[in-house]
Amino acid sequence: MNEYDIVVIGSGPAGAVTAFFAAKNGLKVLLVDKKQELGAPIQCSGAVSHNALEQAGVDASAEFVQEAIYGFAIYNTAGQKKLVDYRELKPGEYGAGAGCKPLGYVVDRRRFDRYLATQAERAGATLWLKTEAVSYRVLDNGSCEVDLKKFNEAVTVKAKVVVGADGVQSQVGKWAGVKTHIKLSELASCLQFVVDGVETNGLLEIITGHEWAPGGYAWVFPKGHGYAEIGLGITTTMCNHTAQFYLDHFLKHSFFKERFKNCRILEIQGGGVPLTAPLKTQYADNLILTGDAARHVNSITGGGIHTALTGGKITGEFLAAFIKSGKPANKENLKACQDEWLKVLGNNMWKLYREKRTIFEIPDIAKRDEQLYKVMSSYFSPDSEYKKI
C-alpha cells in the first residue's frame, strides 16, 4: 500500500500551495484531482494581488499572467465613480516603470493552476490526475486510509492527515461529519463573458446596485491581449430573473452601454461562489479543510484566490511542523491549524461577513445600495483593514 504523510484532495490554488509547502519542508505528499485538465472549467475572473503571490512564494510568471492591475474603479447604480488608482496614490511604488510593480494581476486560471501544481511536484509532491477521492477512515493506530479511484481503478493509500481542498462542493468534509451546508441565500450565481472590443486601463471596475446585480455586483476586468471580462454575481433569492438576464440588462442598459455596444463575445464562463462565513469547524480526526472547501472566500467580493493561497501556505507549513512533532493527528491537536488561520486571516473574514450580512439585511433597496457602495469604495483604499482578504 502507498503510504504518505499527507494526501491533499484537490489541486486548485489552496491544495497545490498546501502540497508545495508540505513537500518543500520534507513531507511525503500525494496531491490528487478528479480533473484531467487543471483550472477547468473556469469559474472565476482570475484576479489576484501581487502581495498574495509573493507571500505564497509564487513568482508572477508570464506563463499565467494575462494583465497587470494597478487599481480599482467602483461605481454606484447611477455611475458615480470612486477611483483608487495606485499609480497615482503611490507612484514611486506602483506602476509599469523601472522600480515599480503592479498591484495585482488577472491570471489565466488553467495556466495558473498548472503552474502551482508543477511547483508542488517539483518540490517533491506526487501528482495524480483523473483521481477521484471516494472516502477515508481513521485507523486504530492514529493514521488513516483514503480510498481513491485512479482512472476508475480502486486504489487505497495510507496517510497521517487528509487535506480537503476540493472546492465549494467539497465531499471531504462530509466524510467526517463537518457541517458544510451553504444556504441558497449565501451562494452567488456568477456569469461572465470574455469579450473583444471593450477598452480597459489596468483597473478592476466594480459596479454595485440592485438594478444591475441583486445581492452582488457587476464587473469589467482587463483580460490582456485586448480582451476584457464582463460579468456579474447575483444572489438568486433576491432576484426575479437569472444571471443571464441581468448580464444582458447590464450590457444593454447600464451607463456603460455605449462602451459595450461593439463588444463581441468570445467565451462564456460561470459557476457558483460562496458569499458566506468560513466554516466554524475546519478539521476532524486526521483531516483539515482549506480553500473553498472551508469557505475561505471573501464574502463581499467573492474573491478566493488570495485567501486560497494564504490558507494553503498556513496549512502546508503547519502540517510540516506538526507531523515532524510526532503528535497524534486527532481533532484536538489539528485545531491549532485553524487557530493559526484565524489569527492571520480568519478573524477579519468573520468581521467582513458580519458587515456583509448587515448590508443585505437592509430592507430598503436604495439604502442598501448606498451602504454597499460605501463599503466597496473604502474596501480597496490603501488603509482598508480588509485589504489582505
N, C-alpha and C positions, 0 to 999 in steps of 0.2 A: 504494500500500500504506500502511495505517495504521502510523505509527511512534510509539513511546513510549519513555520512559526505562526504565520497568519495567512488566511485566504481572504482576498478582497473581491467582493462581488460587485461588478460594475466598474467600467474603466473610463467613465467620464472624468471631468476635472477633479472631483473630490476623491474618487477611487484611485486614479492614476497618481495623484500627488501623495496620497497616503502610501501607496506602494513604493513610490520613489524614495520618500524619506525613511521608510522602514528598511528597504533594501540597502540604501546608502549607509545606514547605521548598523548593518551587519545581520539583519534578519533574513531568513529564508522565506520568500514571499511568492504566493501564487495569485495572479490577477486574472480574473475571468470576466467574460462578457458574452451575452447571448447573441449579440450582433455580429455580422460578418464585416461590416463597414463602420468604423468608429465615427462618432459625431453625427450619424444619420439615423432618422430624418432630422433635419434642422428644425428646432422648435423655439429658438431664441434669436435675439438681434445680434448677439455676439459682442456686446460692449464690455470692456474690462479696463481697469485703471492700470497705469504704469506701475504704481506703487504695489498693487496686488501681485503682479507678475514678479516684480523684484523681490518681494518678501517670500514668495514661494520658490525662489531660485530658478525662475524661468526667464530666459533671455527673450526680448521682443524680436523674434526672428522674422525675416522676410518670408519664411516658409508659410507662416499663417497670418501675418498682419496684412489687412486689406486697406486700412485707412487710419492715419493718426488723428486723434481728437484733442482739441485744445480748450474746450469749454462747453457751455450749455446755453440754450435759449429756451426759456419757459414761458408759455403763453396761457392766458385765461380764455374763457369761452369766446370773448369778443375779439381776441387777437392782441390784447395788451401784452407787451413783452418785457421780461426781466432777463437781461443779458449778463452772463457770468463767463467772460472770456479771459482765461488765464494768460493769454498773450498780452492782454492789456493790464491785468491785475498784477502779474509778476513777470514782466517782460525779460528780466535777466535770467529767469529760471525755466520758463515755458515758452516754446516756440520751435520753429524749424531751423533757426540759426545756429551757429557754432556755439557749443557750450550749453545749449538749451535742450529740453526734452519735451515730448508730448505729455499731456495729462493722462492720456489713455489711448485705446485703440479699438477699432472694430475688427474682429478676427473672423477668419473662415473656420467655422466650428469643426468641419471634417478634418481639416489640416491641423487645427489646434489640438483636437483630441488625439489625433495620431501622434503629434509631436510629444504630448505629455506621456502617452503610453510608451513611446520609444525611449523617452528619458528614463522611465521606470525600468524598462527592460535592460537598458544599458547600465543601470545601477545594480542590476543583478536579479531583478524580479523575473519570474516566468509568466508569460502571457499566453492565455488560451482564449481564442475567439470561437464563436458558434458553440459556446458552452453555457448551458442553462443551469442555474442553481435550483435544486429541487427541494432540499430540506437539510436541516442539521440536527444533531442530537448531542447532548452533553454526556460524556463518559464518566465512569466512576473514578478514573484516575485524574480527573481535572482537566483533561483535554476534550476535544470534540471531533466528531466526524461530519463531513459535508458530502452530501450526495449530489452529483452533477450529471448532466447529460452532455457529453462532448461529441459533437457530430452525431447525436442521437444514440451514442453508446454510453451505457451506465458506467460511471466512474465514482469511486468513493475515495476521499482524501482525508487525512488527519491534520488537525491544526490546534494550536493553543487558543487562538482567537479568530473569529469571523468578523469581517468588517462589511456591513451592508452599505453600499454606495450605489444602490440600484434604482435611484430616481424617485420621482414623486409617487409612483405606483409600487413602491417597494414591497416585496414579499418577505424579505429577510426579517424585518421587524415583527411581522405577523407570526413567523415561526415561533418566536419567543414570547408571544403574547403582549408585545409592546403596542400601546394604543396609537395607531397611525391614521385613524379615520380623519378625513377632511370634510368639513361642511361645504355643501354646494355654494353657500354664500361667501365662502372664502377661497374659491377656486376660479381663477380668471380664465376666460376663453380668449386666446390670442390668435390673431391672424395678421400676416404681413405680406406685402408684395415687394419683390426686388424689381426695381424699375429703371429704365433708361429715360433720359430727357428731363431730369429734375436736378437743378444746381444745388450744391451744398458748399459749406465753407468751414469745414473742420469742427463743426459744432453738433452736439446731440440736441435736437429740438424736441421738446416735450409739450404737448398740448392738452391742457386739462379742461374739464367741463362735461357735465352730464349729457349735453346735446351730442357731443362727439363720441364719448366713451363712458357710458354709465358705470360707475364703480371702478373706473380705471383711468387710463389716459391714452392719447394717440401719440405717435412719434414719427419723426423724419430723421433718419440716421445716414451719414455718409457710408457708402459701401466700397469705395475705391474703384478706380478704372472708369469713372464717370457714372457709376451706378448709385442708387440710393435705396434705402429700405423705408417703406411707408407702411405703418402698421398700427394696431391698437390692441388693447386688452380690455375686456368688459367683464363685469360680474353678472352672470345670467339671471340671478334672482332679482336684479334691479332693472332688468330690460324687458322690452316687449318684442325685441327683434334679435336676430342672430348677429354675430360678429361681422359676417359678410355684409349684412345690411348697413351696419354702422360705418364700416370702412368705405363702402361705396358712397354713403352720405357724406363722409368726411372729404373724400376726393372731389366730389361734385359740388358741394355747397359750403364748405368752410372758407375762411378768409385766405386759404392757400389755393383756392380753386384755379386762379389764373396761372399760378406757378405749376400746377399739376396738369393743365389742360392738354399738354402734348406728351405726357408720360406714356411709356409703353411697358406693359407688364411682361417680365421675363421669367419670373419664378414665383410660386406661391408656397408659403410656409405657415405652419400653425401648430398649436398644441395647448395643453393646459398648464398653467403656472399657479402654484400655491401662494396666496397672499394671506397667509395665516401665521400663527405663532410657532416658534420652534417647539418640537416635542418636549414635554416636561421630563420625560424619561427617555434617554437615547442609548440605553445599554441594558444588557441582561447577562446571565452567566455565559461567559465565553463569546460575547457579542457586543459590538459597538456599531451605532449608525452614524453616518456623516453625510454631508451634502444635502441634496433634495430629499433623500430618504429620511433625514432628521429634521426636515423643514428649515434648513439653513438658507432661507431665501428672504430678501428684503421685502417686507410686507407692504410697502408703499410703491416702490419702483418695480418690484418683481425681479430685480437683478439677482442672479445666483452664481455667476462665475467667480466673482471676487470672494464671496463667502465660502464657496466650494474649495477654492484654493487654500484659503486660510484654515478652514476646518480640516482639510486633508493634511496640511502640514502639522497641525496640532495633534491629530490622531496618529500619524506616522511616527512622529518624534516621541509621543507618549508611549506607544507600544514598543518602540525600540528599547526605551529605558525600562519599561515595565517587565517585559519578557526576560530581559537580562537579569532583573532583580530576583527572579525565581518565585515571585508571589503567585498564589493561585488566582486564576482568571475568573473569579466569581464576580457577581454583580456589585458586591460591596466594594471590591477593590477597583473595578473598572469605572465606577462612578467618578473617580478622580480625573478621568479624561474629560467628562462633561464639566466638572468644576473648573478645569483649566480653560475650556472653551468659553464658559460663561464669563470669566474674567477678561479674556481677550476680546470677545465678540458678542457673546450671547446676551449679557445684561442690557446692552444697548439695543440689540434686536428686539428684546422683550419690550423695552421702553418705546421703541418705534411702533411696534404692533399696537400697544395701548393707544398711542396717538392716532394711528390709522383707524382703530375702532371708534374712537371719539368722533372723528371726522364723518365717517359714513353712517353714524347713528343720528346725525343731524337730519331731522325730517324735512326742513325747508331746503329745496334744491339750490336756490340762489345762495343761501348762506353756506351750504355745504361746498358749492363750487368755489366760493370766496376763500373758505378756510383751506381747501386743498391747494389752491393756487398759492396761498400764503406760505404753506408748509413746503411745497415743492420749490418755491422761489428761494427760500432760505436754506433748503436742504443741501444745495450744491455750492453754497458760498464757502470761501476758504476757512471760515471759523465755525462751520457746522459741526456739531457734536456727532453727527451721523456719517461723516464723510468716509469713514473706514468700512461702512457697510453699504 
